């Protein structure tokens, strides 16, 4: 990850792919629920459950990619603050930092919840903490490899990200910052990072959260547990409907296609502009040489 703090990466961020700054959000309601379990532990099902229980808006990792305007640049800066902070160690991430990105949300799950678990727990000491997990760590590891790693191996999205500023940031924040940082992929390769480190990172993450949160403020929960323990912990009535189950691994390709479709028109337009510009420059050079 060392090159992420180098001049070339910052040049790309600050000049080549820089985007207009969206307005910082303001905290509109208290942060009530922090779901800080690892990705691929029912995070989207949990989001839908919390929405059903009245936690509107519940922030999910897909919001980072799909919300408009995009705050991906700001998430990258927050990652920089976490992993590339000042040498005096004063890189505390505060509630104000999170509010600027998630001030419209009263609950959070998935990527932001796992990557910034310790910081969120410290920033919102009154929020209840759900430690969502999977009982079978081998099944979790297999799921993580077959989904999260796809971000690093999807060459269509990679190519389009070089032609679309919006997609560059969507790709950059996950493939270069969030997943390598979470899975200790020191070489920046999330494929080998998750494969090698995934299981011990998983165990370390859950032990860290258990050590940070008082027992009365913490619920360890799996999707199979359903509504009852979750509603009891949150003080909510149990809905008269099945617990939601969404985003199985088989649906990951559809989400990738949705991301590509969102940006392919912009990328095609930019490619046409680059082609026309190159043709024009080539014509001028050819005329000069002749």
N, C-alpha and C positions, 0 to 999 in steps of 0.2 A: 504493500500500500504506500510505500515511501514516495513514489512518483506522483501520487495524488496531491502532494503538497509542493510539488515542483513548479517551476515557472511555466512550463508548457501547458500543464493542466489548467493552471490559473489563467493563462492567456486564452485558452479555448473558452473557459467559463466567462471571463470578463469582457471579451471582445468578439470572438467568432460566434458564440451561441448565446450571448447575453440577451435577456428579454426584459420588457418593461416590468417594473416592480408592482405587484399587486398591493392593495392597501392592507396594512396589518390588521388582523382581526382583533376584536375586543371581547373580553369575557362577558358573555350575556347571561350566563347561568352558572352555578357552581359545578365544578368537575366532581361527579358523584361516584363513578365506577371506573376502575383501571383494570383492564384484562391484560395481564402481562405475560401470559404463557407464550411459548414458542409458536412460530408460524406452523401451519399444517396440524393444528390441534383443535379444529372446529371453530376457528376464529370468525368465519363468515356466518356460520349457523348461530354463533353467540351474538354477533351483531344483530341479526334478524330477531333473535329472542329479546334482546335489550330494547330494540325499537318497539316490539310488541308490548313490552312492560312500561313503555312511556319515556324511555331515555332517548329523546330526540334532540339533537342529532348524535348518533353513535359513530365515532370516526373509525374507519377501517383502512387498511393499507391500500386498497384499491382507490380510495379517495385521493391519495397522493398522486395517482396516475391520471384519474379521470376528471377530477373537479376542475371547474372553470371559475375564475382564472386559476392558472396553475401556480402552486407554491413550491414546486420541486426545487427551484433555486434556493429557497429559504431552508428547505429540509437538508440540502447539501451543506449549507452554512452551519446548520445545527450539528450535523455530523462532524464537520471540521472542528467546531468548538469542543465536541466530545473527544475526538481522537488527535487533533492537531492544535490543541490550545496553547496558550503562552507557556514559556519555560518556567515561570514561577509557580505553575500549577493552579493558578486562579482562573479556572475555566468552568466555574459553576454554571449549570444550566438551570434557570429559574422558571417559576410559573409564568412570568412575563414573556419568556422566550416561547413557551408552549402556547400561551394564549394568543400570541400573534399569528399562530398557524391553526390552532384548534379552539379558538375562543367561542365558536358557535356550537361546540360539542360539550355534552355533559358526561360522555363515556367514550372510552377508546379501547380498541382491540387490534390485534394483528401486528403489523410491522412496527409502527411507532411504539406500541405497548411493549414489545419484546426488546427492540433495539435500545430504547430509552427507559427500561423498566426502573432502574435504580433512581434515575433523575425524576421520573414522574412520581414515584412513591415519596420522594423527598419534597417535591414541589407542591403536592396536594395531600397534605397529611390527614385531611378529613375524609378523603375518598375511600370507599371500600375497594378491596383488591381481590380480584378473581384470578387464581393461578390455574388457568386451563391447561390440561395435559392429556396425553394419550397413554393408556395403560400398557400398550405394547410398544416399547421403544424401537424395536426392530421394524415394525410396521410404520412408525413415524419416520424413521430414517429413510426407509424405502420411498415413502411419499415425498419427503423433502428433496431427495435426489431426483425424482422423476418430475418434479414441478419447479421448484426454485431454481434448479440448475438450468432449466430450459431458457431462462432469461439470458444465460451466458452462451448458449449454443444456437439460438435462433438467429440465423444469418440474415433473414429478411428484415427483422426488426433492427438488427445491428446496422445494415446498410441504409435503411430508411432513417435511422437516428442521425446519420451523417448529413442528411439532406433536410431535416426538419428540426428546428430549434426546440420545439415542444417535446418531440420524441427523444431528442438528445438528453434532455433533462430527466425524462421518465426513465430512460435506460441508465443514465449516469448515477442517479440517486440510489438505485437498487444494485446494479451490477458492479459499480465501483465503490460504493460507500456502505450502504446498509448491510447487505448480506456478507461481504468480505469482513466487515467489522464485527458483526454478530458471531460469525463462525471462525474468527481468528485466521482468516485466509491471508497470511502475511505476504504472499506473492500476488494477491489480487485475483486468484483463480478460485471462484466459488465452487466450481465442479469438484476439484480435488479437496478444497477446504471443507465442504460439507461431507464428502465421502470419508475423509480422514478424521475430522474433528467433531463431526455432528453429534455423536453420542455423548462424548465427554462434555462438550459445550452444553448440551441439553441438561445433563445432570448438574453441572456447575451452576447453570442459570436458575434451576429450581431451588437448589440449596441456597443460593444468594438471596432469592426473594423470601424464602422462609426465614432467613436470618434478619431481614430488614423489616418485616411486617409483624406486628403483634398478632397473636392467634385470633383474638376477637375481631380483628379487622380483615382477616384473610379467609378465603374459601378456596380449597383445592377441589377442582371440578373437572369432570370429563363429560363429553357429549352424551354418553350412555346414562349419565345421572339424570338428565332431563330437567324438567321444570322445578320439581319439588325443592331440592336443596338450594337451587339458585334463588327461587322466590322467597324461601324462608330467610336466607342470608340478606337479601335486599329489602325484605319487608313488603313484598308485593303479593297480591292474590295470584293463585295459579290459573293461567288461562285454560279455557275449556277447548283446547285443540292440541294436536300433536306438536311435539317440539320440532322446530324447523331443522331441516338437514339440507345444506346447500354446498356448492363448490367442491364436489368430489373431484378426485384427480383427473377423471376422464373429461371434466369440463374445462380443464386448463387451456387446451388448444383453442376452444371457443373464445376465451378471454384474450388470448394472444391475437387471434384473428380480429377481435374487436379493436384492440390497440392499433394493429397495423392499418385497419380500415380507416380509423380516425385520422391517421397522419399521412396516408398514402397520397392523397390529393395534393397536400402541401408539398410533400417530397417530390412529386412528379412535376409540379409547377417550378420548384426550385431547380430541378434537374434540367428542365427546358430552358430556364434563364441562364444557367451555367453553360449549357450547350450553345445557346445563341451568342453568349459573350465570347466563348472560346472560338466559335466560328468567325465572329467579327474580328477578334484579335489576329486569328490566323490569316484572314484575308488582308488585313493591313500589313502584316509581316511579309506575306507573299508578294504583295504589290511593291513593298520597299525593296525586297531582294531582287525582284525582276527589273 
